[in-house]
Amino acid sequence: MSGSRNSPSCGVCGRKLVKNGTTSAGRTRWRCKDCGASSTQKRPDVTRKAELTAFHTWLLHGRQPDHVIARTFRRSRSWCWNIEVPPPPPLTEPAQVLMLDGTYFQSWCLLIAFDGTHVVDWQWCDREKKIAWQQILQRQPAPRIAVIDGGRGLLSAISDDWPTTRVQRCYFHIFQTIRRHHTYNPRTDAARQIISLTTALMNIRNADQAVLWLQAYNDWEHEHDRFLRHRTYARPHTVRPRGVAEASTWWYTHRDLRRTRGLFRKLIAAEHLFTWIDPRLTDEDHPLPRTTSPLEGGPNKALKDLFRTHRGFLTEHARRAAEWKLNSLTAHPHDPWSLVRAEHYNPPPPRPKETPLEDEQIGPAAYDTGFNWEDGNGIQHGWGGRNR
């Protein structure tokens, strides 16, 4: 059947068709008055677009049509997994703040850039490393401030590709590092005091309170300086800590406290601790974020909820699902139908596997199960194989 949607023509004689009731599926049936041919009008583009819309709704919201069997639904929309979702275009203007963090699932790591409201960019990798972060940093203009979790690869990438960007270390990740060093119930007064100082970071609201905190931390270092110099000498029954070389005759007793002191010294020297209230970057009425919690509670949580709703995804399907979810969280999401191409719903047939040519055997096989007259397997006559 050919012609426009409202005036189709017969595919046999070319005459105009008229409506002739509906099929059992509810579709309009068309009939030719001259030759009597009957047919229905098909719109593959409308069908595929409806399938993609239903697939998109099921994937992001977990809803599928009630009148369709689940297995049938997945089979009819399997072509939708072939659609690749590109990252959003680079920002035209530098952002004020970008939060950078990675989330892991299965054997993959997904790096995400978030401006506090929308997803800006993402990148797949195996782990958070410099070369993976550079793929995002080189696509986006350098923001004024980057809020990070403190990974070495990300810090190195920012130093190389965004040299003018100020860094704010996430307070929550600092707190988690300190807790990992000293547990929740430290035994020494120095450890209990530094945990209290770390907790007090979340109560700072302006530059004056930041100055008071720095003074309190400086007093802590002076008070426990001699305590942190204590040494433990190697003896026959002394347990050697992990990381201490066998040739070492001594090591510092309070190694975790020294790690904590080294962490805060680096943050203070690099000015990564109070960037969010720096008067040169913002005012006290509009402070900048000091944690990556908006990213953790936004895109990262949305991805975890997605995988929790659709358990058992294959790796490639899980990656496609994550890309569709991140696309929906961007400022200008891609229209799913605009990404469809013919090879998505009509892929080329798979190429046949080429079987390697076997080398031609010369002479009889030494060990084989084939029939061979030379082995005496022919038809025998008479008793015991003797002819009379």
N, C-alpha and C positions, 0 to 999 in steps of 0.2 A: 504494500500500500504506500503510495507516495502522495505529495501535495502538502498544503499547509495544514495546520492542526484542525481548523474548522471546516475545511472543504477538501478532504482527502479524495484521491482518485484510485481507481481500480488498478491493481498491478497486472491484470490479465488483458483487459481491453482498453484501459485508460479512461473509462467513463467515470463520472462523478458518483461517489458512494452516498448512501443514506443510512441513517441510524436504524438498527434492527435489534433493539433490546440490549441486554447485558449478558455477560458470561456468568458462570457460577462464582467467579472471583469478584464480580461487581464492575468489571471493565466494560466499556461501551463496545458493542458489536456493530460492525459496518457491513453493508451488503450492496452488491451491484445489481441494479434492476435489469441490466441487459444480459449479462452472462451468469448471474446468480452466485458469483464468488463471494464468500464471506470471510472477513478477516477482522483483526483488532489492531488498533494503532499502538505502536510501541515508541517510547521515549527513553532510550537508554541513558541519556544525560540526566534526565529528571530522576530516574531510578537510582543511578549511582550517587547523585547528590543527596538524595534522601537516605541512602545507605550510609554515606559518610557522616551526615548529620546525626543519625542514630548511633553510629559508632562513637562519635565524639562525645555525645551525651552520656553514653554508657561508660566510656573510659574515664571521664573527668568527674562524673557525678554518681556513677554506679547504678544508673537506671537504664533499663531496656524495656521494649514494648511487651506488654503482658500477653498479647496474642501470639507471640513468636516463641518457639521452643529455644532454650538456651543454646543447644548444640547447633541448631539451624541458624540461629543468629550469628554465632561465631564463624560458621562456615561461609555464609553469604557475605560477610564483611571482612573476610580474611585478607582481601586485597588492600584494605586500608592500612595494614601494617607496612606496606611498601613505601608509603609517603614519608619522605625525609623532611624534618622540620628545621629550617635554618635558624641560627641565632638572630636576634634583632639587629637592625643596622646600628652602627656606632653613633654615639651621642654627637649632636652638632655643637653643643657648648659643654665645657667642663662642668662636672657636677660639684656641688659644695662638699658632699660627703659620699663616700662609697664604702660599703661594708663588704669585706672579702672573706670567704670561708668555704670549706669543702665538706661534703657529706659523703659517706661511704654506703654502698649496698652491693651485695654479692662480691664480685672481684673488681668492681669499678669505683672510681672516685669522681664526683661531680663538683667542679669548682663553680661558684656562683658569685656574681657581682650584683649588689643590691643597694639602691639609693635611699632606702628607708620606706619607699612606697611601691616601687616597681622593680622587677628584675631587669637588669641592664644587659647582662651577658652571661654566658656559661661556657664551660669547656670540659670535655671528658679526658680522663687520664687514669693511670693506675694508682698513683699516690700524689700527694701534694709536694711538688718539686718545682724548681725554678723555671725550667723550660716550659712546663705546663702553664704556670701562672703568666709567663711572658706572652702566651697566645692571647690572653685577655688584655693584658696591659698594653700591648702593641696595637690593639684594635681600638681602644678607647682613649680619649684625651685625658690628660692627668688631672685628677680632682685636687681640691685644696687639702682635703684630709682623707686619709684611708684608715678605717678601723679594722684591725687584724687581730688574729689570735696569737701571733708571735712566732709562726713557723719560719725557720731559717730560709727556706727556699723563697717564700713570699717576700721576706725582708730584702733579700738579695735582688730579686726581680724589681722591687720598687726602687731600690737604690740605682739600678741601671736604667730603667725605662721611665720612671717618674721621679727624677731627682729633686723636683721642686715641691713634691707632695709631702705634707706633714703626716706623721704616723701617730695614731692613738692606739695604745695596747688595750685590749679588752680586759676590763676589770674582772669579769667572771672567770676568764681563763687564768688570770693571775691568781685568783683565789683558789682555783682548782689545783694549780701547781704547788702552792704553799701547803694545801691540805695533803697533797700526795707526799710531800717531803716530811710532814710532821704528824700525820694522822689527825683524827678528831680529838684525841686525848693525849697531848704531848706531856712528857714527864718533867721537862726542864722549864724554869721560869722564862728563859730567853725565848723558847719556842712559843709559850703561851702568850707572851707579850707581842711577838711579831704577828701572830695570828690575829690578835686584837687590833693591831695597827692595820693589817690587811682588810679586816672587816670594816674598819672606820673609813676606808676609801669610798665606800658606797654612800656615806653620809656627807661627803663634801659637796658644797653647793656653789662656792665662789672662790676667787683667787686668794682671799685672806685666809680661808680655812685650809687651802692647799699649803700655804706658807707655814701655818701652825703644824700641819701634818709632817712636813719636811723637817721641822725642828724636832718633833717628837721622834722621828726615825733617826735623826742624827744623834739624839740623846741615847737611843737604844744601842747604836753602834759603839758609842763611847763607853757605855755601862758594861757591855759584854765583850769588849775587845779582848781582854785577857782570857776570858772564858773560851772564846773561839780559837785561841792559840794553843789550847791543850793538845798534847800529842799522845799517841799510843804506840809503844815500841813492840816490835815483834818478839814473841817469846814462844817456847815450845807449845803451850796450850792456849795461845791467844788466837781467836778466830780472825782471819784476815778478811776485810770487807771486799766485796766484789769491785773490781776495777783497780785494785792496788796490785802493782807488779810484785812478783815473787822476790825480786831482788831488793825491794824497798825494806829498809830496816825500821821505818816508822811511818805513821800517817796521822792526819789530823783526826782527833776523836769525834768532833761534832761536824761531820762532813755535810749533813743536810742543812744545818744552820748556815754554814759557809756558802752553800749553793743559794740559799735564800738571800743572803747578803749580796752575793754576786749578781743575782737577778735584779734586785732593786737598784744596785749601783749602776748597772747598764741602762735601766729604764730612766733613771734620773739624769745620767750623763747624756743620753741621746734625746732627752726631752720628749719621751714617749708616754709619760705618765699623766700629765695634765694638759695635753693639747686641746682637749674639749672645752676648757675654760680660759684658753689663752686670749687675752683682751685684743691682741692683734688680729685674731681670726673671727671672733664673735663677741657679743655683749652678754652681760649677765642675765638679761631678760629672755634670751633665746640661746640656751646652751646647746652644744652639739652632743650627739650620742657618744657614750663612753664604753659601750659594750656592743657585741654582735647579737644581742638578744632579739632585736627586730628581725634579723635574718634567720636565727634559729627558730623563732616562733612563727615566722611567716613562710617563706619558700621551703625551708628544710622540713618543717612540720607538715606542710601540704604534701610533700613527696612521701614522707613516712605514712601519712594517712592513705595516700593513693595505693602504695604497695600493701598496706594492711587490708584495704578493700579488695584488691585483686591479688590474692595470694597465688603463688605458683607460676608466675610469669616466666617465660623463657628470657634469657639474657637480652637478646635483641628486642623482644617485645617490651621488656622493662625499660630499656633505653628509650624506645619510641614513646612510651607512656610518660616518662619523665620529661622528655622534650615537649610533648603536647601540654603537660601541666605548666612548665615554665613559660611556654608561649602564652598561655592564658593569663599569666601574672605580669606580663610586660605592659608598657604604657600603650603600645599599639600592636595588639596581637595580629598575627597573620590569619587571613581568612582561610579555613581549611580547604575549601573548594578551589581557591586560587593556586594551591600547590599541587593539584592533581594533574598528572600527565598520562598519556595513553599507555605508556609502558607500566604504569602502576596497576591498572585493572586488566591489562592485556599483555602480560609479560611474554617475552620471547620464549620459545620452547627450549628446554635444557639441552645442551650439547651432549651427544652420546659419548660415553666413556670410551676412550681408545684402548683396546686390549693390546698389550705388547706382543709382537710376533715372536713365536717360539722358534728357537734354533732347530733346524732340520736335523733329525737324528740319523746318524750314519751307522748302519749295521744293526743287528738285533739288540733289543734292550736286555741289559744284564739282569734286572729284576722288574717284572711286570706281571699284570694280571690278565693280559690279553691272550687270545687263542693263538697258538703257534704249532704248526705241524712238526717242526724240528724237535719239539719236546716229547714227541710220541703221543700227542693227544688226538690222533686221527681215529677213524673207525677200525676196530680190531675184529678179526675173523678167527674162528676156531677156538680150541681150548687153550687157555693160557697165552693167547696171542700168537699161537703157531698155526700156520695154514696147513691143511692136509692136501 
